[in-house]
Amino acid sequence: MEIEDEVDILMSSDIMAAQMSTKSINFIRAQSGWIFREDRKEMVGSFQAEFYSINGLVLESRKRREHLSEKDLQKNKAIIESFTKGNTQDLDPNGEPVRRPSLNPPPESCITWEDYINSPEDNVPVLGRELIEKETSKFFKATVAMVRKKKTKRMCLKSFVML
């Protein structure tokens, strides 16, 4: 892939940052049984494991998309739909990836350098395009099996191979 193709792909996609928040994470013993509930224990490989439910895992993602045109947004949506249907790429009749045209430049700014430098930190003027941001949070639950017996790295790797 040539550098122009890579830049085109990057500039026609959301700028995204994601992180897993563990601020509100908590571990609770997993329970088994319908009427007579007890802490869940099972054999995992050759080890007696205790199970814990993990609650409070949050995947936080932030997207910026002021560099995307309306056509880019529609194209990205169509690409996602085509992936679900089995198609993999938009190509022109010659088999080359379709490149997008450049965006129009942002409107001319009337802010002076002095205004920009002297502006308060919490209200910095926008010099280019207005920011278009989207923040999402997804909550996850997980179940983990843990063993009280101290293990070596080799023993743990053996257990993962068995799973």
Helices and strands as residue ranges (DSSP letters): H 3-11, E 15-21, E 26-29, E 31-32, E 38-39, E 41-44, E 47-64, H 70-85, H 113-117, G 121-123, E 133-146, H 153-162
